[in-house]
């Protein structure tokens, strides 16, 4: 009897802790919307599109998590089917290496989307009980993963390889799943920190070993834009320059319309909404990893949810993938599915 009471008490403590974490997530989503409208009210700009994206991502997360309580295959399967339809509809240039190829008119966005689709397919394989569904899911994952590789979108291909390998290592036990999710979060943190350091220390005309590495891997233009975004944040730390106004304030963007985004979504959001906006966006991603890390019934889908979140965040550090709504919406749905409480999968401790 005492053991049963202990288990009930522990379950109650976990439930209360989970509820508090969920409430924190809702607050962070609301804060992202709030700082956007505050910045627009003070500095001008278009807050509606940015706020709508956060709202839709939050809704996709909630729906996927609710559906996942009873069926953790359904949402990833819908994403796989949708990605298949998109792939067929853009078959003519799907594997093209041209920078403006693919269904979104931008090769890196194409790679990022199909990286998420590959993770969704792996979720289908991991959560399915039938051999046929597992084979179908694995086959779809291979097909979708080929797009960023063959299509030449290395920015999406490299994180995909690292994250899927980590997912494969961490999907066996609850203990390894917890730490693999943590490692994924740390990878995102390190990536963001590196881009901030490069942007903060950039100086025109300087040539050293760091500059050579940057020029060969990221392009100098990206680092210039990061530098300008950080400068905007330092000059207007409270409200930034206003949502969607980076393109009008950045000297580089004014000279080159192809540079109207900072190629770092965290720095751009900070430049447009202030330091507070930067902090709440980073905190929202961190919350996702913490919530997955602390999930009681950790399993392969928990790790794959971490991979989806990390892939989105890492790619967002070097490109403007959040400006293509399908990508963050799909990632939000996958993370929601990964956080859903379900008895359909069982992993040993």
Long-range contacts (C-beta under 8 A, 24 or more apart in sequence): 14-296, 17-294, 18-294, 18-296, 21-287, 21-290, 21-291, 21-294, 22-291, 24-287, 25-284, 25-287, 25-288, 25-291, 26-58, 28-280, 28-283, 28-284, 28-287, 29-54, 29-55, 29-57, 29-58, 29-284, 31-280, 32-277, 32-280, 32-281, 32-284, 35-273, 35-274, 35-276, 35-277, 35-280, 36-243, 36-273, 36-277, 38-239, 38-273, 39-239, 39-240, 39-242, 39-243, 39-272, 39-273, 39-274, 39-277, 40-242, 40-243, 42-238, 42-239, 42-242, 43-236, 43-239, 43-240, 43-241, 43-242, 43-245, 44-242, 44-245, 45-241, 45-242, 45-243, 45-244, 45-245, 45-272, 46-243, 46-244, 47-243, 49-243, 49-244, 50-243, 50-244, 53-322, 53-325, 53-328, 56-325, 56-329, 57-328, 57-329, 57-332, 58-332, 60-329, 60-330, 60-332, 60-333, 60-336, 61-332, 61-333, 61-335, 61-336, 62-336, 63-333, 63-336, 64-332, 64-333, 64-334, 64-335, 64-336, 64-337, 64-340, 65-336, 65-337, 65-339, 65-340, 66-340, 67-337, 67-340, 68-336, 68-337, 68-338, 68-339, 68-340, 68-342, 69-340, 69-341, 69-342, 70-342, 71-344, 72-123, 72-127, 72-301, 72-337, 72-340, 72-342, 72-344, 72-345, 73-123, 73-124, 73-127, 73-128, 73-133, 75-333, 75-334, 75-336, 75-337, 76-120, 76-121, 76-123, 76-124, 76-127, 76-334, 76-337, 77-120, 77-124, 79-116, 79-117, 79-120, 79-330, 79-333, 79-334, 80-117, 80-120, 80-121, 80-124, 80-137, 80-140, 80-144, 83-113, 83-114, 83-117, 83-120, 83-144, 84-140, 86-113, 87-114, 87-143, 87-144, 87-147, 94-147, 94-151, 95-146, 95-147, 95-150, 95-151, 96-151, 96-152, 97-151, 97-152, 101-151, 102-151, 104-324, 104-326, 106-324, 107-151, 107-152, 107-153, 108-153, 108-155, 108-156, 108-315, 108-319, 108-321, 109-319, 109-321, 109-324, 109-327, 110-147, 110-148, 110-151, 110-153, 111-147, 111-148, 111-151, 111-153, 111-155, 111-156, 111-157, 112-148, 112-153, 112-155, 112-156, 112-311, 112-312, 112-315, 112-319, 112-321, 112-324, 112-327, 113-324, 113-326, 113-327, 113-330, 114-144, 114-145, 114-147, 114-148, 114-156, 115-144, 115-145, 115-148, 115-156, 115-157, 115-159, 115-160, 115-311, 115-315, 116-308, 116-311, 116-312, 116-327, 116-330, 116-331, 116-334, 117-144, 117-330, 118-142, 118-144, 118-145, 118-160, 118-164, 119-163, 119-164, 119-167, 119-304, 119-307, 119-308, 119-311, 119-334, 120-308, 120-330, 120-334, 122-164, 122-167, 122-304, 123-301, 123-304, 123-334, 123-337, 123-338, 126-171, 126-299, 126-300, 126-301, 126-304, 126-345, 127-300, 127-301, 127-344, 127-345, 129-344, 155-315, 155-318, 155-319, 156-311, 156-315, 159-310, 159-311, 159-314, 159-315, 160-311, 162-187, 163-187, 163-307, 163-310, 163-311, 164-307, 166-303, 166-307, 167-300, 167-303, 167-304, 167-306, 167-307, 170-303, 171-299, 171-300, 171-303, 171-304, 171-347, 172-300, 172-347, 172-348, 173-347, 173-348, 173-349, 174-297, 174-298, 174-299, 174-347, 174-348, 174-349, 175-349, 177-298, 177-299, 177-300, 177-302, 177-303, 177-347, 178-293, 178-298, 180-303, 180-306, 181-289, 181-292, 181-293, 181-298, 181-302, 181-303, 181-306, 182-289, 182-293, 184-289, 184-306, 184-307, 184-309, 184-310, 185-285, 185-286, 185-289, 185-290, 185-293, 185-306, 185-310, 187-310, 187-314, 188-285, 188-289, 188-309, 188-310, 188-313, 188-314, 188-317, 189-286, 191-313, 191-314, 191-317, 191-318, 192-266, 192-282, 192-313, 192-317, 195-226, 195-264, 195-267, 195-317, 195-318, 196-226, 196-230, 196-267, 198-223, 198-226, 199-223, 199-225, 199-226, 199-227, 199-229, 199-230, 199-264, 199-267, 200-227, 200-230, 202-226, 202-227, 218-318, 221-252, 221-256, 221-259, 221-263, 222-263, 222-264, 222-318, 224-252, 225-250, 225-252, 225-253, 225-259, 225-261, 225-262, 225-263, 225-264, 226-262, 226-263, 226-264, 226-267, 228-252, 228-262, 228-271, 229-262, 229-264, 229-267, 229-268, 229-270, 229-271, 230-267, 230-270, 230-271, 232-271, 232-272, 233-267, 233-270, 233-271, 233-274, 233-275, 233-278, 236-274, 237-274, 237-275, 238-274, 238-275, 238-276, 239-273, 239-274, 240-270, 240-271, 240-272, 240-273, 240-274, 240-277, 241-271, 241-272, 242-272, 243-272, 243-273, 244-272, 245-272, 246-271, 246-272, 261-320, 261-323, 262-320, 263-318, 263-319, 263-320, 264-316, 264-317, 264-318, 264-319, 265-316, 265-317, 265-320, 265-321, 265-322, 265-323, 266-316, 266-317, 268-320, 285-309, 285-313, 288-335, 291-339, 292-335, 292-338, 292-339, 295-338, 295-339, 297-341, 297-342, 297-345, 297-347, 298-347, 299-345, 299-346, 299-347, 300-345, 300-347, 301-337, 301-338, 301-345, 302-338, 302-339, 303-338, 304-334, 304-338, 305-334, 305-335, 305-337, 305-338, 305-339, 306-338, 308-334, 308-335, 308-338, 309-335
